[in-house]
Structures are given as structure tokens and as C-alpha cells.
């Protein structure tokens, strides 16, 4: 079992096969694109928001206490990889969420705050703002702060602060966004 669990790709593959097995077992007669899209949306959302919370609850607060000689271990190895999954988790969460809303027939209604769809629409707009922050503010500034692109020390410091503030904004927005997304299904219509 250790050999299986030591291989992340194999773990993911087995997890996907197990999920497909559950889908076939519990949705054999009613497996729809909405079922698959909801599962993918939740998977990518957990990846995105989980990393957002890791950055804000762990990495940002702890980095000032990390000895200078150890910081490159985070900035050169851990942060770039985490940011890869973070930004692509954001992109695929938004994509699968939009496809799910379209598949269920309420994409336009949600985005235009039509009666009965205001809560999910609010969650969708918050997620869109957050994804914009990820791709347009956080990622370009993190590239400078981490030295992935050329920048002088003053630019790196300014970029690190800008990325942190955008990330904190996303943390703030994620709390009502998660409420909107999770609670929409339980609203009477």
C-alpha cells in the first residue's frame, strides 16, 4: 500500500476511478453532465480555496519567522508549485461553475440577478472577482516577488504586498461566496 500512496499520480488516478465507480453505482440511471460538473466544480473549488487558505492562514503569517537561509526553500520550490495549482484551480472552478449553471439553465439568470437566482448570482460574481484577482493581480505580482521575472528589490517588496492584499481580499470574499454557493441549493423556489 505504501508504494501506491507514495505515487501522487497513482493516488489521483485511483481516486478518480473510485469517484467514477460511485457515480455509476449511485447515478447509474441518472448520471447527467450536471452531476459530473458539480463534482468537478467542488473538486477544483476545494483546490483553489484550500490553497487560498493555506497562503493566508499558514504561509503569509509564518514567512516573517522563517530564518533567511530557509526562505528560498519556500519561495523557489513550494510557492511556485502552490501558485500553479492555485491559479489553475481558480480557472477550472470558474469554468466548471459556469458550465454547471449553463447546464442547469440558470447562467444568465444568475449573472443578471433574476429573482430566485440572486444568491447564486452573488456567489458567482464574487468568484469572478476573486478569479480576476488571482490572474490579473496576484499571479503577476507573485512572479516579481518570487523572482520568477526580473524585478529590483523595491519592486519585489511592493509586488509582494500587492499580491498579499489581493489574496487577503479573496479570503474576505471567499467567506460570503462559499455561503452563497453552498446555500443556493437549499433555497425554496
Number of C-alpha atoms within 10 A of each C-alpha: 5 6 7 11 11 10 10 10 11 13 13 12 11 13 12 12 12 12 14 14 13 12 18 13 11 11 13 11 9 10 13 12 13 16 15 15 20 17 16 18 22 14 15 24 23 15 19 25 19 14 20 24 16 13 21 17 13 12 15 14 11 11 14 10 9 12 9 10 7 10 14 13 11 16 17 13 11 11 17 17 12 16 20 11 15 24 21 17 23 26 20 19 27 20 16 22 23 20 18 22 22 15 15 11 11 18 20 14 17 23 18 14 16 13 10 15 19 17 21 26 25 19 25 23 16 20 23 16 14 25 23 16 21 26 16 13 19 24 19 16 26 24 19 21 25 20 15 14 13 12 15 11 12 10 14 20 16 14 23 18 16 17 24 19 15 19 22 18 14 24 19 12 16 19 12 14 23 17 13 19 17 13 13 17 11 7 9 6 8
